[in-house]
Amino acid sequence: MTRILVPVDPDQPARTRSAIEEVVRMHRSGRVSVRLLRVQPRVSGHVAMLFDKQELLDLQRETGAEELRFAEGLLDLAGVPYTSTVLVGRTAETIAMAARDYGCSRIVFGRDAPTLAGRVFGSLAQQVRQQLSASGDSQAQVISF
């Protein structure tokens, strides 16, 4: 069974939709296990001081779970089973770590609209490829279209 990780960005619904469409195609052509991932950014120390550590983590997980609902709804409509996960950290590093930890052989990103930041820093998919390469982990294939 192919394990697929799908990072979800609620600010990019078109990218999420295109990634889910690809995953649905993959599901129809073979057995796959799908894991949706929302990476919540760490908050600054000043903000963190205002919350109990567990309270802040719970708030980040709740927010992340809400942000996964769009992708979950698309998979539900297509009849594709999935697991959802919310993690906190730096986006590219956390996606690469999750792919390793969950044994995912593919990471599927949707279509990216060209941006200035993407040209300067590379797309998120490129950053994840770099993280995987730097860690010597070539198991996960990053799929971006």
N, C-alpha and C positions, 0 to 999 in steps of 0.2 A: 504494500500500500504506500502510495506517495503522500508524504506529509507536506502540506502547503501552509505557509504563513502569509497572512494578508495584513500589512500595516494599514490602519485606517486614519485618515486625516479629515476631521469634520469640516475643516475650512476648504476642502477640495472635494465636494460631492461628485463632480464629474469624474475625477480620478478614481474615487472609490467605486463608482458605478462601473467604470471600464475594467477595473481589477476584478470585481465580482463577476462581471460577464465572462471574463477569461476563466475564472475558477469554475463557473457553471459549465462551460465547455469542457474543461478538464474532467469534471465530475461525470459528465455524460459519456466520456470516452474511456473511463477507467476508474478504478477504486482510488479515492483520495480521502485524506483526512484534512479538514480545513480548520485552521485556528486564526481567528481575527485578533488583531493586536492594536490596542490604543496605547501610545506612550504619552503619559502626562509629564510635562516638564517639571523639574524641581523648582521649588519657590525659593526666593532669596532668603537669606538668614533673617532679615528684618521682618519679613512677612511670617516666617516660620515661628518667630518669637511670640507671635500673637495667638498661637494655637498649641494645644497639647499635641505631641508627636502622633499619637494614634488617631486623634481627631482630624488632623491634617491628612493623614494617609487615607482615612475613611472618606473624607471629602473628595480627595483626588480620585479614588476608586469609583465613587458614586458618579462623579462628573464624567469620568472615562466610560463608565457603563452606559450613561445617557448618550454619549457621543458615538457609541457603537450601534445604537438602535437602527440607524439608517441601513447600514451594511447587513445587520441581522435580518431586517425586514426583507431585503432583496434575496438573501439566501433562503429565508423561510418561503417566500413566494416560489422560488425555483425548486424547493424540496431538497435542498442540499444541507445535510447535517453539519454542524460546526461547534466549535468551542470558542468562547470569548475570554480574553485576558486583558487586564489593565495593569501596566507596569509604570513605574516612575523613574525617569532618568533622562540622559541625553539621547535624542532620538535615534541617530544612526548606530551608536554603540549598543543601545538597548535592543534594537531590532536584531542586530547581529548576535547578541548574547541570547536572545529568545530563540532564534533559529537553531543555535547550537544546543541550548538547554532542552528544547522540545523535539530535537531530532528532525527538523524540517529540511527536506532536500530542495525545496523551492520557496522563494520569497517572491510574491507577485505584487508588483506595483502597477497602477493604472497609468493612463496617458498623462504626461506632464505638459502643461502649457509652458513654453519658454519664458524664463524670467531672468532679470539681471542677476539676482542672487544665484540662480542655477548656473549661469555662465561663469560667475566669479568663483563660487565655492563648489560647483558641481551639483547635480541633482541629488536628491535623497538616495535614490537607487545607486548612484555612483559612490556616494559616501559609505553606504552599507557594503558595497563590493570592496571598497578600500579597507574597511574594518575587518571584513572576513579574511582578506588577503594578508593584512598586517598580523592577524592572529594565527596565520598558517592554516586556517580552516577553509578548505575548498569544497567541503561537502555540499553546502547550500548554493544552488544556482539562483541568481537574481534575474527575474524576468521583468523587464520594463519595456513598454511599447508606446 
